[in-house]
């Protein structure tokens, strides 16, 4: 909005002449009167020049036409201005008649002397300083805006990185949940399969009881044929063919029809084979037992707990050992398959040593208690001399007689105060 010079001087608490001098110092020499109107851009330049200390040029303001008219009207007073300027002119409505002009020649009216215009004096600050100041200020403003934009760009990049990390974390959690859901589904399917197997086994037992009630008991004096001779009669030759035939019959669930009539001559040999080679597993058979004779049974008859229960029991045992300061453990006895299962699950901070089951002598007992914090004897025979060494040695000795790995871990944790 336009503003007059005198109003701007009042706002800046300066004399109007000083404001005109500042305008001339800034290069705006066309403004010479205090009644001149200044556009908003020039007003802003003058305000900034005052703040920066621009010195005004010495000058006097020129009178404009309106100021001259007001001065002439004031000089006229109560008399008519035209009657003074032109002889013989009477004011309209006046009662007096016009007076005759004097004989002397009329004096021509004297025009008001023009107001001298002050010549601009060279300013201390050259007018060319303002563009450089404007350019410098504009440059600083652009640099400040650039810095703000760079800061905003960095903030947006940081937010984007945070969002990407959150997205990756959510994707990882989703994949874990999907994997856990898949594991639960597989476990449910294995439990359903186990339930069906148990129901079929129960039905087979019922049929077997019924068949035993109807079949006559063979006479002891009669010589019974072996399974191998019957397989040879069928046309099979060699142990490989015998085993494959039995596997096929078992896979097709056909042996359950004749299991009741099978008899064993070498009971001890077969019992030892079943005890040392056959593994009763809770739930699904894992990959670590893929090459073993593992059979899935009910949890109360399982020798090996499920992978989840085994991992949990081994972790609890490791915490108990570390709390008791037992970092060197020696296990004597137990089945080799149990040793492999424990070796892959134990806390790496605990040093384990596994030895096969054998009767311990005095020499072996002395070796057992050296550099050992905990000695576990699992179904191992110990003579009197070895027992005396174990009683006086520094190692803590625990005797175990469990048949299953799950029972072993539970009893061992209880014996250590868990």
SELUM-475975 format. One line per 3 residues: for each residue x negated, y, z of C-alpha. Coordinates in Angstrom, 3 decimals. Example, Ala and Ser with C-alpha at 12.3 -4.5 7.8 and 13.67 -1.06 7.14 Angstrom:
BEGIN
-12.300:-4.500:7.800 | -13.670:-1.060:7.140 $
% end
This chain:
BEGIN
0.000:0.000:0.000 | -1.307:3.520:-0.903 | -2.405:5.832:1.902 $
-3.221:9.560:1.885 | -6.673:10.775:2.808 | -5.480:12.755:5.822 $
-3.517:9.795:7.212 | -6.532:7.529:6.765 | -8.688:10.153:8.559 $
-6.213:10.208:11.440 | -6.301:6.412:11.619 | -10.104:6.367:11.603 $
-10.272:9.326:14.043 | -12.356:11.313:11.566 | -12.009:14.657:9.881 $
-10.409:14.488:6.415 | -13.507:16.173:4.969 | -15.644:13.345:6.400 $
-13.375:10.748:4.777 | -13.743:12.562:1.431 | -17.517:12.566:1.943 $
-17.482:8.840:2.617 | -15.423:8.316:-0.568 | -18.008:10.265:-2.581 $
-20.844:8.338:-0.897 | -19.163:5.108:-1.935 | -18.902:6.336:-5.540 $
-15.230:7.399:-5.602 | -15.856:11.028:-6.683 | -12.441:11.593:-8.285 $
-10.822:12.038:-4.877 | -11.245:15.741:-3.837 | -8.147:16.615:-1.822 $
-6.946:15.443:1.558 | -3.498:14.864:0.008 | -4.797:12.401:-2.553 $
-3.387:8.922:-2.225 | -5.786:6.004:-1.969 | -4.931:2.477:-3.128 $
-5.220:-0.388:-0.677 | -8.503:-1.637:-2.184 | -10.153:1.783:-1.744 $
-8.766:2.046:1.811 | -10.368:-1.302:2.625 | -13.688:-0.087:1.146 $
-13.587:3.075:3.278 | -12.811:1.109:6.470 | -15.684:-1.264:5.801 $
-17.987:1.658:4.979 | -17.143:3.313:8.291 | -17.927:0.067:10.138 $
-21.232:-0.250:8.269 | -22.204:3.364:9.100 | -22.051:4.978:5.633 $
-22.922:8.704:5.952 | -20.425:11.109:4.306 | -21.572:13.634:1.675 $
-21.200:17.340:2.667 | -18.310:18.910:0.752 | -15.157:20.975:1.054 $
-11.794:19.657:0.028 | -10.091:21.125:-3.031 | -6.594:22.524:-2.749 $
-3.911:20.875:-4.809 | -0.930:22.573:-6.395 | 1.457:21.790:-3.570 $
-0.845:23.365:-0.981 | -1.206:26.488:-3.165 | 2.589:26.814:-3.503 $
3.035:26.578:0.256 | 0.343:29.284:0.780 | 1.959:31.637:-1.741 $
5.361:31.238:-0.107 | 3.863:32.059:3.258 | 2.227:35.212:1.852 $
5.514:36.382:0.330 | 7.157:36.747:3.754 | 10.529:38.442:3.548 $
9.838:40.297:0.253 | 10.492:38.816:-3.100 | 7.365:37.295:-4.658 $
8.506:38.061:-8.207 | 9.083:41.744:-7.393 | 5.495:42.004:-6.286 $
4.074:40.222:-9.248 | 6.269:41.781:-12.027 | 7.262:45.498:-11.797 $
10.951:46.258:-12.228 | 12.167:42.838:-11.125 | 14.767:43.007:-8.350 $
15.768:40.176:-6.132 | 19.200:38.804:-7.075 | 21.919:39.825:-4.697 $
19.988:42.841:-3.329 | 21.925:46.059:-2.497 | 19.250:48.517:-3.557 $
18.970:49.558:-7.143 | 15.788:48.969:-8.951 | 13.314:51.680:-8.456 $
11.635:53.316:-11.352 | 8.184:52.200:-12.084 | 5.447:54.698:-11.281 $
3.908:56.750:-14.036 | 0.647:55.119:-13.666 | -0.054:52.051:-15.653 $
1.004:48.940:-13.963 | -1.615:46.969:-12.177 | -1.751:43.490:-13.503 $
-1.132:40.837:-10.992 | -4.161:39.350:-9.493 | -4.188:35.623:-9.823 $
-5.425:33.709:-6.860 | -9.042:32.927:-7.086 | -9.707:29.320:-7.833 $
-10.978:27.351:-4.963 | -14.599:26.578:-5.484 | -15.334:22.949:-5.809 $
-18.287:21.807:-3.815 | -20.972:20.154:-5.764 | -21.805:16.665:-4.447 $
-25.069:16.495:-2.630 | -27.142:13.358:-3.184 | -26.307:10.880:-0.467 $
-28.842:9.155:1.627 | -27.348:5.808:0.670 | -27.147:5.411:-3.115 $
-23.722:4.616:-4.544 | -25.132:1.493:-6.101 | -25.487:-0.043:-2.607 $
-21.811:-0.968:-2.350 | -21.749:-3.615:-5.124 | -24.786:-5.324:-3.632 $
-23.145:-5.317:-0.192 | -19.951:-6.755:-1.692 | -21.888:-9.458:-3.519 $
-23.818:-10.355:-0.381 | -20.633:-10.528:1.712 | -18.892:-12.573:-0.985 $
-21.866:-14.920:-1.157 | -21.799:-15.448:2.606 | -18.047:-16.048:2.475 $
-18.481:-18.608:-0.307 | -21.241:-20.349:1.623 | -19.032:-20.465:4.735 $
-16.160:-21.914:2.702 | -18.526:-24.465:1.173 | -19.730:-25.480:4.639 $
-16.110:-25.871:5.775 | -15.319:-28.008:2.718 | -18.409:-30.165:3.300 $
-17.422:-30.664:6.945 | -13.892:-31.615:5.911 | -15.277:-34.014:3.286 $
-17.507:-35.688:5.897 | -14.579:-35.957:8.297 | -12.444:-37.595:5.609 $
-15.243:-40.035:4.789 | -15.583:-40.903:8.473 | -11.850:-41.489:8.755 $
-11.955:-43.616:5.620 | -14.792:-45.713:7.083 | -12.806:-46.182:10.305 $
-9.755:-47.253:8.301 | -11.839:-49.699:6.246 | -13.301:-51.215:9.430 $
-9.829:-51.505:10.958 | -8.566:-53.113:7.762 | -11.418:-55.642:7.794 $
-10.753:-56.406:11.479 | -7.063:-56.973:10.803 | -7.911:-59.215:7.838 $
-10.291:-61.238:10.016 | -7.664:-61.589:12.751 | -5.121:-62.655:10.137 $
-7.458:-65.329:8.776 | -8.140:-66.573:12.325 | -4.450:-66.758:13.079 $
-3.829:-68.619:9.829 | -6.631:-71.065:10.631 | -5.271:-71.580:14.151 $
-1.780:-72.091:12.748 | -3.166:-74.642:10.301 | -4.924:-76.440:13.162 $
-1.721:-76.517:15.186 | 0.189:-77.873:12.209 | -2.437:-80.592:11.686 $
-2.338:-81.470:15.385 | 1.439:-81.662:15.295 | 1.286:-83.954:12.284 $
-1.263:-86.182:14.027 | 0.931:-86.329:17.113 | 3.904:-87.255:14.971 $
1.827:-89.980:13.325 | 0.697:-91.210:16.734 | 4.271:-91.270:17.977 $
5.350:-93.288:14.943 | 2.435:-95.667:15.504 | 3.379:-96.105:19.153 $
6.986:-96.770:18.241 | 5.895:-99.293:15.634 | 3.536:-100.898:18.171 $
6.348:-101.119:20.692 | 8.600:-102.730:18.085 | 5.823:-105.155:17.165 $
5.381:-106.088:20.819 | 9.085:-106.737:21.103 | 8.961:-108.974:18.039 $
5.872:-110.727:19.403 | 7.581:-111.445:22.714 | 10.554:-112.830:20.861 $
8.323:-114.961:18.630 | 6.324:-116.284:21.589 | 9.519:-117.351:23.209 $
10.435:-119.405:20.143 | 7.003:-120.796:19.076 | 5.786:-124.020:20.684 $
2.528:-123.856:22.601 | -0.296:-125.751:20.817 | -1.678:-128.829:22.486 $
-5.135:-128.319:24.076 | -6.371:-131.557:22.550 | -5.636:-130.359:19.032 $
-8.536:-128.704:17.230 | -7.504:-125.254:16.034 | -8.754:-123.917:12.680 $
-10.761:-120.692:12.625 | -9.768:-117.522:10.770 | -12.800:-117.908:8.531 $
-11.714:-121.408:7.405 | -8.251:-120.132:6.560 | -9.728:-117.280:4.512 $
-11.948:-119.753:2.677 | -8.904:-121.899:1.935 | -7.326:-118.799:0.372 $
-10.281:-118.493:-2.012 | -12.483:-115.893:-0.311 | -16.214:-116.304:0.045 $
-18.693:-114.414:2.187 | -18.381:-112.019:5.088 | -17.822:-108.989:2.822 $
-14.729:-110.533:1.270 | -13.486:-111.655:4.680 | -13.802:-108.121:6.100 $
-12.185:-106.507:3.068 | -9.273:-108.935:3.262 | -8.743:-108.177:6.950 $
-8.977:-104.425:6.284 | -6.385:-104.635:3.515 | -4.024:-106.656:5.678 $
-4.455:-104.207:8.559 | -4.008:-101.151:6.309 | -0.764:-102.604:4.980 $
0.308:-103.425:8.548 | 0.668:-107.097:7.781 | -1.514:-108.481:10.575 $
1.095:-107.592:13.179 | 3.173:-110.467:11.849 | 0.488:-113.063:12.716 $
-1.452:-111.479:15.593 | 0.427:-113.554:18.133 | -0.854:-116.815:16.615 $
-4.563:-115.863:16.421 | -6.833:-117.512:18.966 | -10.427:-116.711:19.950 $
-13.059:-119.325:20.620 | -16.041:-117.062:21.454 | -14.308:-114.767:23.913 $
-17.470:-113.256:25.394 | -18.984:-112.323:22.051 | -15.800:-110.675:20.834 $
-15.296:-108.855:24.136 | -18.825:-107.462:24.009 | -18.310:-106.350:20.412 $
-15.063:-104.569:21.242 | -16.592:-102.884:24.311 | -19.705:-101.600:22.556 $
-18.420:-100.746:19.077 | -14.762:-99.859:19.364 | -13.921:-96.316:20.518 $
-10.478:-95.316:21.775 | -9.836:-91.674:20.875 | -7.160:-89.255:22.041 $
-5.410:-87.649:19.087 | -6.971:-87.412:15.643 | -10.340:-89.011:14.901 $
-12.891:-86.228:14.212 | -15.629:-86.081:11.610 | -18.260:-87.019:14.165 $
-16.544:-90.437:14.488 | -15.818:-90.936:10.799 | -18.420:-93.751:10.565 $
-17.447:-95.348:13.868 | -14.803:-97.908:14.748 | -12.498:-95.293:16.288 $
-8.833:-95.895:17.011 | -6.317:-93.212:18.000 | -4.420:-94.153:21.175 $
-2.337:-92.464:23.863 | -4.161:-89.929:26.135 | -3.857:-92.114:29.254 $
-5.753:-94.966:27.526 | -8.273:-92.884:25.571 | -12.018:-93.139:26.268 $
-12.836:-90.010:24.304 | -10.663:-86.882:24.847 | -9.548:-84.698:22.002 $
-11.960:-82.138:20.597 | -10.213:-79.296:22.406 | -10.204:-81.047:25.787 $
-13.797:-82.225:25.319 | -15.011:-78.712:24.488 | -13.190:-77.299:27.512 $
-14.517:-79.963:29.910 | -18.119:-79.571:28.677 | -17.927:-75.767:29.014 $
-16.667:-76.057:32.611 | -19.466:-78.529:33.425 | -22.081:-76.152:31.969 $
-20.823:-73.283:34.151 | -20.967:-75.488:37.248 | -24.544:-76.543:36.454 $
-25.691:-72.943:35.973 | -23.981:-71.813:39.178 | -25.791:-74.565:41.118 $
-29.138:-73.694:39.510 | -29.412:-77.057:37.709 | -31.088:-76.295:34.390 $
-32.879:-79.661:33.878 | -30.509:-82.654:33.745 | -31.378:-86.298:33.019 $
-28.624:-88.758:32.086 | -29.455:-92.481:32.318 | -26.876:-94.902:30.978 $
-23.660:-94.488:29.075 | -22.969:-95.380:25.489 | -25.146:-93.839:22.767 $
-22.071:-92.386:21.102 | -21.332:-90.467:24.305 | -24.896:-89.116:24.271 $
-24.420:-87.739:20.769 | -21.098:-86.166:21.671 | -22.549:-84.426:24.741 $
-25.724:-83.285:22.992 | -23.728:-81.352:20.414 | -21.444:-79.662:22.953 $
-23.673:-78.777:25.926 | -24.728:-75.249:26.882 | -28.167:-74.549:25.305 $
-29.321:-72.922:28.553 | -29.266:-76.361:30.204 | -32.000:-78.835:29.202 $
-30.585:-82.378:28.866 | -32.491:-85.665:28.613 | -30.619:-88.849:27.592 $
-31.944:-92.367:28.301 | -30.330:-95.747:27.563 | -28.891:-97.873:30.334 $
-31.512:-100.107:31.988 | -32.296:-101.249:35.506 | -34.423:-98.637:37.221 $
-37.663:-99.662:38.912 | -39.825:-97.647:41.272 | -42.016:-96.315:38.458 $
-39.027:-95.306:36.374 | -37.373:-93.690:39.402 | -40.468:-91.607:40.118 $
-40.463:-90.452:36.533 | -36.745:-89.656:36.740 | -37.088:-87.252:39.665 $
-40.048:-85.325:38.251 | -39.092:-81.924:36.824 | -35.427:-82.794:37.180 $
-32.731:-80.837:38.981 | -29.899:-83.331:38.449 | -30.154:-87.094:37.796 $
-27.034:-88.945:36.596 | -27.025:-92.759:36.734 | -24.103:-93.974:34.638 $
-23.392:-97.697:35.120 | -27.072:-98.370:35.873 | -28.430:-100.995:38.270 $
-30.952:-99.646:40.813 | -33.238:-101.803:43.001 | -34.134:-100.959:46.577 $
-37.479:-99.345:45.783 | -35.930:-97.068:43.141 | -33.082:-96.185:45.526 $
-35.643:-95.127:48.161 | -37.357:-92.878:45.617 | -34.041:-91.302:44.659 $
-33.176:-90.610:48.315 | -36.491:-88.824:49.031 | -36.892:-87.048:45.680 $
-36.139:-83.387:45.021 | -33.552:-84.106:42.337 | -29.854:-84.313:43.121 $
-28.707:-87.861:42.203 | -25.144:-88.755:41.152 | -23.966:-92.338:40.533 $
-21.199:-92.789:37.973 | -19.256:-95.929:37.006 | -16.670:-94.497:34.647 $
-15.840:-96.203:31.347 | -14.541:-93.165:29.454 | -16.255:-89.905:28.593 $
-13.304:-87.853:29.798 | -13.327:-89.561:33.191 | -17.111:-89.128:33.408 $
-16.903:-85.355:32.853 | -14.058:-84.979:35.332 | -15.755:-87.018:38.076 $
-19.120:-85.290:37.520 | -17.582:-81.802:37.798 | -15.804:-82.866:41.000 $
-19.001:-84.327:42.445 | -20.851:-81.039:41.821 | -18.198:-79.001:43.586 $
-16.162:-77.982:40.551 $
% end
